Amino acid sequence: MNIHLLLQFIVNGIIVGLLYGVVAMSFVLIYKASRVVNFAQGEFLLIGAWTCWWFLNQYQVPFVIALLAVIAVMAILGMLIQVVVLRPLIGEPIISVIMVTIGLSVFFQAMMKWIFGPDPKSFPEVFPVKTLQLAGMTFETVYALSALMALVMIGAFAYLFKATKIGLAMRATAFNQQVASSLGVSVKRMFAVSWAISAVVSGLAGVIVGMVNGVSSGLSSFGLKVFPAVILGGFDSIFGAVAGGLIIGILENLAEFVDGQYLHLGNMYAIAPFYVLVIILMIKPYGLFGTRDIERV
């Protein structure tokens, strides 16, 4: 067994898993606040990537400035979607809201193709050094950046929820909207803030993925790849989202290692996490850290 190669795959799995975890947190944040599963989450990644690419190529601004532009654009977009599109649907059947998010997904896909064209485009060179050496292993600089950004965003999430008044209000809203409203919390405002934060986090994740793979409509499928991490960790657990992302990322890379070295089936990378997901959910139907619903009949 090639131990050095195995370690390389495990580290890559941790880096990718952190990115999965960040996007999974965005799913969970919206679900906890409003009980809505956002099927346009992958399109948030796509819009963030295209926004950064456009600022870098159109205005030749520094990368940090482009990231700040992505944060501003995605925050405004997330709030507008919640206020203009979803707020009028409060009280409607949940399937209606889900269908609206699917419609938003199709709309954003078509709009991005109309504005930027259907062909993939690569990011300009952002870093002077393309690869880094650590403990005899080689990493692309953008992967190191993705791990750093993911850790910063996870830390920011933890601080926001545990140490700020907005975080306390969001937790209260997620626990019980009626009680939170009676205590003076603006539930509508918390919904808008949740969508804004979710859009910003997903947009930044899209920038990282786009820097590695280029920007194209296929980037939005990353949102669907993250979905197993959300289910695995538990739909209402922020910590579970991170843990689920790490598990899925490591499993993908371990499956690719085993397949490349021994099995040679060619598709283990894509399907192995789903097999493990099914097995775990058979044992823990609410995910590893999800809250079990108890209903009186």
C-alpha positions as CSV (number, residue, x, y, z in Angstrom):
1,M,0.0,0.0,0.0
2,N,1.3,3.4,-0.9
3,I,1.0,5.2,2.5
4,H,2.2,8.5,1.1
5,L,-0.5,8.6,-1.6
6,L,-3.1,7.5,1.0
7,L,-2.2,10.4,3.3
8,Q,-2.4,12.8,0.3
9,F,-5.9,11.6,-0.5
10,I,-7.0,11.9,3.2
11,V,-5.7,15.4,3.4
12,N,-7.4,16.3,0.1
13,G,-10.6,14.8,1.5
14,I,-10.4,17.0,4.6
15,I,-9.9,20.1,2.5
16,V,-12.8,19.3,0.2
17,G,-14.9,18.1,3.2
18,L,-14.4,21.5,4.9
19,L,-15.8,23.2,1.8
20,Y,-18.7,20.7,1.8
21,G,-19.3,21.5,5.4
22,V,-19.4,25.3,4.8
23,V,-22.0,24.9,2.0
24,A,-23.9,22.4,4.1
25,M,-24.1,25.0,6.9
26,S,-25.8,27.3,4.5
27,F,-28.5,24.7,3.8
28,V,-29.0,24.1,7.6
29,L,-29.1,27.9,8.4
30,I,-32.0,28.4,6.0
31,Y,-33.8,25.2,7.2
32,K,-33.4,26.0,10.9
33,A,-34.7,29.6,10.4
34,S,-37.6,29.0,8.0
35,R,-38.0,25.2,7.6
36,V,-37.3,25.6,3.9
37,V,-35.0,23.4,1.8
38,N,-33.3,25.7,-0.7
39,F,-32.8,23.8,-3.9
40,A,-31.2,27.0,-5.5
41,Q,-28.2,26.7,-3.1
42,G,-26.0,25.4,-5.9
43,E,-26.9,28.5,-8.0
44,F,-25.7,30.7,-5.2
45,L,-22.2,29.1,-5.7
46,L,-22.5,29.8,-9.5
47,I,-23.5,33.4,-9.1
48,G,-20.7,34.0,-6.6
49,A,-18.1,32.5,-8.9
50,W,-19.3,34.4,-11.9
51,T,-19.4,37.7,-9.9
52,C,-15.8,37.3,-8.8
53,W,-14.7,36.3,-12.3
54,W,-16.4,39.3,-13.8
55,F,-14.7,41.8,-11.4
56,L,-11.3,40.2,-11.9
57,N,-11.5,40.3,-15.7
58,Q,-13.6,43.4,-16.3
59,Y,-11.9,45.7,-13.8
60,Q,-8.6,43.9,-13.0
61,V,-9.2,44.6,-9.3
62,P,-7.2,42.8,-6.5
63,F,-8.6,39.4,-5.5
64,V,-9.6,40.7,-2.0
65,I,-11.7,43.5,-3.6
66,A,-13.4,41.0,-5.8
67,L,-14.2,38.9,-2.7
68,L,-15.7,41.9,-1.0
69,A,-17.8,42.6,-4.1
70,V,-19.0,39.0,-4.0
71,I,-20.0,39.4,-0.3
72,A,-22.0,42.6,-1.1
73,V,-23.7,41.1,-4.2
74,M,-24.7,37.9,-2.5
75,A,-25.9,39.5,0.7
76,I,-28.2,41.8,-1.3
77,L,-29.4,38.9,-3.5
78,G,-30.2,36.7,-0.5
79,M,-32.2,39.4,1.2
80,L,-34.1,40.2,-2.0
81,I,-35.0,36.6,-2.6
82,Q,-36.4,36.3,0.9
83,V,-38.3,39.6,1.0
84,V,-39.6,39.8,-2.6
85,V,-40.1,36.1,-3.5
86,L,-40.5,34.0,-0.4
87,R,-42.0,36.4,2.2
88,P,-45.4,36.5,0.4
89,L,-45.5,32.7,0.7
90,I,-45.4,32.6,4.5
91,G,-48.3,30.4,5.6
92,E,-48.5,28.6,2.3
93,P,-47.9,24.8,2.0
94,I,-44.2,23.9,2.3
95,I,-44.3,22.2,-1.1
96,S,-45.2,25.5,-2.7
97,V,-42.0,27.1,-1.2
98,I,-39.8,24.2,-2.3
99,M,-41.2,24.5,-5.9
100,V,-40.4,28.2,-5.8
101,T,-36.7,27.5,-4.9
102,I,-36.6,24.9,-7.7
103,G,-37.9,27.6,-10.1
104,L,-35.3,30.1,-8.8
105,S,-32.6,27.4,-9.5
106,V,-33.8,27.1,-13.2
107,F,-34.1,30.9,-13.5
108,F,-30.6,31.6,-12.2
109,Q,-29.1,28.9,-14.4
110,A,-30.6,30.4,-17.5
111,M,-29.7,34.0,-16.5
112,M,-26.0,33.1,-15.9
113,K,-25.9,31.4,-19.3
114,W,-27.5,34.4,-21.0
115,I,-25.1,36.9,-19.3
116,F,-21.8,34.9,-19.5
117,G,-22.5,32.3,-22.2
118,P,-22.5,28.5,-21.9
119,D,-18.8,27.9,-22.3
120,P,-16.6,27.3,-19.2
121,K,-14.1,30.0,-18.3
122,S,-11.1,29.9,-16.1
123,F,-10.1,32.3,-13.4
124,P,-7.1,34.6,-14.0
125,E,-3.9,33.8,-12.1
126,V,-4.5,35.0,-8.6
127,F,-1.5,33.6,-6.7
128,P,2.1,33.9,-7.9
129,V,2.8,30.4,-6.4
130,K,0.6,27.6,-7.8
131,T,1.6,24.8,-5.4
132,L,2.7,24.4,-1.8
133,Q,4.9,21.7,-0.3
134,L,4.0,20.4,3.2
135,A,5.4,17.3,4.9
136,G,6.4,15.9,1.5
137,M,2.9,16.4,0.0
138,T,2.0,18.8,-2.8
139,F,-1.1,21.0,-2.6
140,E,-2.5,23.6,-5.0
141,T,-2.4,27.1,-3.4
142,V,-6.1,27.5,-4.0
143,Y,-6.8,24.3,-1.9
144,A,-4.8,25.8,1.0
145,L,-6.9,29.0,0.6
146,S,-10.1,27.0,0.5
147,A,-9.2,25.2,3.8
148,L,-8.3,28.6,5.4
149,M,-11.5,30.3,4.2
150,A,-13.6,27.3,5.3
151,L,-12.1,27.4,8.8
152,V,-12.6,31.2,9.0
153,M,-16.3,30.9,7.9
154,I,-16.9,28.0,10.4
155,G,-15.4,30.1,13.2
156,A,-17.5,33.1,12.1
157,F,-20.6,31.0,12.2
158,A,-19.8,29.7,15.7
159,Y,-19.1,33.2,16.9
160,L,-22.3,34.6,15.3
161,F,-24.6,32.0,16.8
162,K,-23.0,31.9,20.3
163,A,-21.7,35.4,21.0
164,T,-23.9,37.9,19.2
165,K,-27.5,39.3,19.7
166,I,-28.3,38.5,16.1
167,G,-27.2,34.9,16.7
168,L,-29.3,34.6,19.8
169,A,-32.3,36.0,17.9
170,M,-31.7,33.5,15.0
171,R,-31.5,30.6,17.4
172,A,-34.7,31.8,19.1
173,T,-36.5,32.1,15.7
174,A,-35.3,28.6,14.8
175,F,-36.5,27.1,18.1
176,N,-40.0,28.7,18.0
177,Q,-41.1,31.6,15.8
178,Q,-44.2,32.5,17.9
179,V,-42.2,32.7,21.1
180,A,-39.4,34.7,19.5
181,S,-41.9,37.1,18.1
182,S,-43.6,37.6,21.5
183,L,-40.1,38.4,23.0
184,G,-39.6,41.2,20.5
185,V,-37.6,39.4,17.8
186,S,-38.4,40.4,14.2
187,V,-39.0,37.0,12.6
188,K,-39.1,38.5,9.1
189,R,-35.8,40.2,9.7
190,M,-34.2,37.0,10.9
191,F,-35.4,35.2,7.8
192,A,-33.8,37.9,5.6
193,V,-30.6,37.8,7.6
194,S,-30.5,34.0,7.3
195,W,-30.9,34.1,3.5
196,A,-28.2,36.8,3.2
197,I,-25.7,34.9,5.3
198,S,-26.4,31.7,3.4
199,A,-26.0,33.4,0.0
200,V,-22.7,35.0,1.1
201,V,-21.2,31.8,2.4
202,S,-22.3,29.8,-0.7
203,G,-21.0,32.6,-3.0
204,L,-17.6,32.5,-1.4
205,A,-17.5,28.7,-1.7
206,G,-18.4,29.1,-5.3
207,V,-15.4,31.3,-5.9
208,I,-13.1,28.7,-4.4
209,V,-14.6,25.8,-6.5
210,G,-14.5,28.0,-9.6
211,M,-10.8,28.8,-9.1
212,V,-10.1,25.1,-9.1
213,N,-12.4,23.8,-11.8
214,G,-13.3,26.9,-13.8
215,V,-16.7,28.6,-13.9
216,S,-19.5,26.9,-15.8
217,S,-23.1,26.0,-15.3
218,G,-21.9,22.6,-13.9
219,L,-20.6,24.3,-10.8
220,S,-24.2,24.5,-9.5
221,S,-24.2,20.7,-9.2
222,F,-21.9,21.2,-6.2
223,G,-25.0,22.1,-4.2
224,L,-26.5,18.7,-4.9
225,K,-23.2,17.0,-3.9
226,V,-23.4,18.7,-0.6
227,F,-26.9,17.5,0.0
228,P,-25.8,14.1,1.4
229,A,-23.6,15.9,3.9
230,V,-26.6,17.8,5.1
231,I,-28.7,14.7,5.5
232,L,-25.9,12.8,7.1
233,G,-25.2,15.4,9.8
234,G,-28.8,16.2,10.4
235,F,-30.9,18.9,8.8
236,D,-31.1,21.1,11.9
237,S,-27.5,20.8,13.2
238,I,-24.8,23.3,12.2
239,F,-22.1,21.1,13.8
240,G,-23.6,18.1,12.0
241,A,-23.3,19.9,8.7
242,V,-19.6,20.4,9.2
243,A,-19.1,16.8,10.4
244,G,-21.2,15.5,7.5
245,G,-19.1,17.5,5.0
246,L,-15.9,16.1,6.4
247,I,-17.2,12.6,6.3
248,I,-18.4,12.8,2.7
249,G,-15.2,14.5,1.6
250,I,-12.9,11.9,3.2
251,L,-15.1,9.0,2.0
252,E,-15.0,10.3,-1.6
253,N,-11.2,10.5,-1.6
254,L,-10.7,7.2,0.2
255,A,-13.1,5.6,-2.4
256,E,-11.0,7.1,-5.2
257,F,-7.8,5.8,-3.7
258,V,-9.2,2.2,-3.2
259,D,-10.7,2.2,-6.7
260,G,-7.5,3.5,-8.3
261,Q,-5.2,1.1,-6.5
262,Y,-7.3,-2.1,-6.2
263,L,-10.8,-2.2,-7.7
264,H,-10.5,-0.2,-10.9
265,L,-14.3,0.2,-11.2
266,G,-14.1,3.8,-12.2
267,N,-17.1,5.2,-10.3
268,M,-16.5,4.6,-6.7
269,Y,-15.7,8.3,-6.1
270,A,-19.2,9.3,-6.9
271,I,-21.3,6.5,-5.3
272,A,-19.4,5.4,-2.2
273,P,-20.6,8.3,0.0
274,F,-24.2,7.5,-0.9
275,Y,-23.9,3.8,0.2
276,V,-22.5,5.0,3.5
277,L,-25.3,7.6,3.8
278,V,-27.9,4.9,3.4
279,I,-26.3,2.6,6.0
280,I,-26.0,5.4,8.6
281,L,-29.6,6.6,8.0
282,M,-30.9,3.1,8.5
283,I,-29.3,3.2,12.0
284,K,-30.0,7.0,12.7
285,P,-32.8,8.2,10.5
286,Y,-32.4,11.8,11.7
287,G,-28.7,11.9,10.8
288,L,-25.8,11.8,13.2
289,F,-26.6,15.0,15.0
290,G,-30.2,15.8,14.0
291,T,-33.0,16.4,16.5
292,R,-35.5,13.6,16.6
293,D,-39.1,14.8,16.2
294,I,-41.6,13.4,18.7
295,E,-45.2,13.8,17.7
296,R,-48.3,13.1,19.8
297,V,-51.0,11.2,17.9
